[in-house]
């Protein structure tokens, strides 16, 4: 059975604003968190946040790059295992999406969020992966940006593979670095033969500039 999404309440938005800085300070202390490129993040208006995905803890780190609530497209298979996880993620507006069934409903919900000026988080790798560059990319993030006119902000993360990942299933302390890259603007892709493919490839290149050196050393 499909897991229905919930529109986040004003309380969810207020909690994000109130606790953003304390959570960031805690993340700095526990995970040696370093976020680079904050000036690239739009202060307001619709935005698609597109990040690589190594760990279950990635969404909170993506959320720390912006002082607004982010509605993530989340695989349905993650739900139904923990009432706490389900309650928290749906409270903040997660949009469950299936690997197998048509995605029209979830993508329509994401578009409605962008049309209202909100932020939507997407992982173009389609789920957690074992290493950067290990899977074929999905085009959903580019589709949302091009369809809504919202900028797509590439976000590169390294270090989260050390906790709640396929390689390390338990919570462990690890050093995390997050890079916020230059936004990709949909209007610059409208004259391409394959706008979705071109935007997705530029996302990959933006992340590869930051992630390739780390993975070559690992």
TACOR-V812203 format. One record per residue. N is the residue number from 1. RES is the residue in three letters. SS is DSSP state (~ for helix, > for strand, _ for the rest). PHI is phi in radians with two decimals (999 if undefined). D_FIRST is the distance of its C-alpha to the first C-alpha in whole Angstrom. Layout:
((N RES SS PHI D_FIRST) (N RES SS PHI D_FIRST))
//
This chain:
((1 UNK _ 999 0) (2 UNK _ -1.18 4) (3 UNK _ -1.56 6) (4 UNK _ -1.31 9) (5 UNK _ -1.45 13) (6 UNK _ -2.26 16) (7 UNK _ -1.24 19) (8 UNK _ -1.10 22) (9 UNK _ -1.41 24) (10 UNK ~ -0.96 28) (11 UNK ~ -1.09 28) (12 UNK ~ -1.05 26) (13 UNK ~ -1.13 28) (14 UNK ~ -1.14 31) (15 UNK ~ -1.13 30) (16 UNK ~ -1.06 30) (17 UNK ~ -1.13 33) (18 UNK ~ -1.25 35) (19 UNK ~ -1.87 34) (20 UNK ~ -1.02 34) (21 UNK ~ -1.17 37) (22 UNK ~ -1.04 37) (23 UNK ~ -1.19 34) (24 UNK ~ -1.13 36) (25 UNK ~ -1.12 39) (26 UNK ~ -1.13 37) (27 UNK ~ -1.14 35) (28 UNK ~ -1.06 39) (29 UNK ~ -1.28 40) (30 UNK ~ -1.46 37) (31 UNK ~ -1.99 36) (32 UNK _ 0.87 40) (33 UNK _ -1.14 37) (34 UNK > -2.26 39) (35 UNK > -1.99 38) (36 UNK > -1.96 40) (37 UNK _ 1.49 40) (38 UNK ~ -1.04 39) (39 UNK ~ -1.18 41) (40 UNK ~ -1.41 39) (41 UNK _ -1.49 36) (42 UNK _ -1.06 36) (43 UNK _ -1.29 37) (44 UNK _ -2.67 35) (45 UNK _ 1.49 33) (46 UNK _ -1.17 30) (47 UNK > -2.72 30) (48 UNK > -1.81 27) (49 UNK > -1.69 28) (50 UNK > -2.08 27) (51 UNK > -2.20 28) (52 UNK _ -1.31 28) (53 UNK _ -2.42 25) (54 UNK _ -1.99 27) (55 UNK > -2.55 25) (56 UNK _ -1.13 22) (57 UNK _ -1.57 25) (58 UNK ~ -1.05 26) (59 UNK ~ -0.94 24) (60 UNK ~ -1.06 26) (61 UNK ~ -1.22 29) (62 UNK ~ -1.07 28) (63 UNK ~ -1.07 28) (64 UNK _ -1.30 32) (65 UNK _ -1.44 33) (66 UNK _ -2.51 33) (67 UNK _ -1.59 33) (68 UNK _ -2.51 30) (69 UNK _ -1.22 27) (70 UNK > -2.01 25) (71 UNK > -1.69 21) (72 UNK > -1.64 20) (73 UNK > -1.35 17) (74 UNK > -2.20 15) (75 UNK > -1.06 13) (76 UNK ~ -1.01 9) (77 UNK ~ -1.12 11) (78 UNK ~ -1.35 13) (79 UNK _ -1.62 11) (80 UNK _ 1.59 10) (81 UNK _ -1.74 14) (82 UNK _ -2.48 16) (83 UNK ~ -1.11 16) (84 UNK ~ -1.12 19) (85 UNK ~ -1.07 18) (86 UNK ~ -1.04 15) (87 UNK ~ -1.09 17) (88 UNK ~ -1.18 20) (89 UNK ~ -1.15 18) (90 UNK ~ -1.29 16) (91 UNK ~ -1.03 19) (92 UNK _ -1.56 21) (93 UNK _ 1.65 19) (94 UNK _ -0.95 16) (95 UNK > -1.98 14) (96 UNK > -1.10 11) (97 UNK > -2.43 12) (98 UNK _ -1.61 10) (99 UNK _ -1.29 13) (100 UNK _ -1.91 12) (101 UNK _ -1.55 11) (102 UNK _ -0.97 13) (103 UNK _ -1.85 14) (104 UNK ~ -1.03 16) (105 UNK ~ -1.09 14) (106 UNK ~ -1.04 14) (107 UNK ~ -1.20 18) (108 UNK ~ -1.15 19) (109 UNK ~ -1.10 18) (110 UNK ~ -1.10 20) (111 UNK ~ -1.11 23) (112 UNK ~ -1.08 23) (113 UNK ~ -1.13 23) (114 UNK ~ -1.17 26) (115 UNK ~ -1.10 28) (116 UNK _ -1.55 28) (117 UNK _ 1.60 30) (118 UNK _ -1.56 27) (119 UNK > -1.96 27) (120 UNK > -2.12 24) (121 UNK > -1.79 23) (122 UNK > -2.38 22) (123 UNK _ -1.97 23) (124 UNK _ -1.06 24) (125 UNK _ -1.31 24) (126 UNK _ 1.48 20) (127 UNK _ 2.64 20) (128 UNK _ -1.12 22) (129 UNK _ -2.19 25) (130 UNK _ -1.46 28) (131 UNK _ -2.80 31) (132 UNK _ -1.10 32) (133 UNK _ 1.43 32) (134 UNK _ -1.61 30) (135 UNK _ -2.53 27) (136 UNK _ -1.26 27) (137 UNK _ -1.42 26) (138 UNK _ -1.59 24) (139 UNK _ -1.80 25) (140 UNK ~ -1.06 22) (141 UNK ~ -1.11 25) (142 UNK ~ -1.13 28) (143 UNK ~ -1.07 26) (144 UNK ~ -1.10 25) (145 UNK ~ -1.12 29) (146 UNK ~ -1.19 30) (147 UNK ~ -1.28 28) (148 UNK ~ -1.65 29) (149 UNK _ 1.45 32) (150 UNK _ -1.40 31) (151 UNK > -1.15 33) (152 UNK > -1.87 31) (153 UNK > -1.77 32) (154 UNK > -1.26 32) (155 UNK > -2.24 32) (156 UNK > -1.84 33) (157 UNK > -2.29 32) (158 UNK > -2.39 34) (159 UNK _ 1.83 34) (160 UNK ~ -1.23 31) (161 UNK ~ -1.13 30) (162 UNK ~ -1.54 32) (163 UNK _ -2.66 30) (164 UNK _ 0.89 26) (165 UNK > -2.07 26) (166 UNK _ -1.14 26) (167 UNK _ -1.38 30) (168 UNK _ -2.34 30) (169 UNK _ -1.39 27) (170 UNK _ -1.74 29) (171 UNK _ -1.31 30) (172 UNK _ -2.38 33) (173 UNK _ -1.26 36) (174 UNK _ -2.64 36) (175 UNK _ -1.59 38) (176 UNK _ -2.09 36) (177 UNK > -2.12 37) (178 UNK > -2.13 35) (179 UNK > -1.96 37) (180 UNK > -1.70 36) (181 UNK > -1.67 37) (182 UNK > -0.98 39) (183 UNK > -1.06 36) (184 UNK > -1.69 36) (185 UNK _ -1.71 36) (186 UNK ~ -0.97 35) (187 UNK ~ -1.02 38) (188 UNK ~ -1.36 40) (189 UNK ~ -1.94 37) (190 UNK _ -1.16 37) (191 UNK _ -1.65 40) (192 UNK _ -1.37 39) (193 UNK _ -1.09 38) (194 UNK _ -2.27 35) (195 UNK ~ -0.99 34) (196 UNK ~ -1.10 30) (197 UNK ~ -1.14 32) (198 UNK ~ -1.15 35) (199 UNK ~ -1.19 33) (200 UNK ~ -1.12 31) (201 UNK ~ -1.18 34) (202 UNK ~ -1.17 36) (203 UNK ~ -1.07 33) (204 UNK ~ -1.07 33) (205 UNK ~ -1.09 37) (206 UNK ~ -1.06 37) (207 UNK ~ -1.26 35) (208 UNK ~ -1.09 37) (209 UNK ~ -1.01 40) (210 UNK ~ -1.66 39) (211 UNK ~ -1.54 37) (212 UNK ~ -0.97 39) (213 UNK ~ -1.05 42) (214 UNK ~ -1.21 40) (215 UNK ~ -1.29 38) (216 UNK ~ -1.21 42) (217 UNK ~ -1.50 43) (218 UNK _ -1.45 40))
//
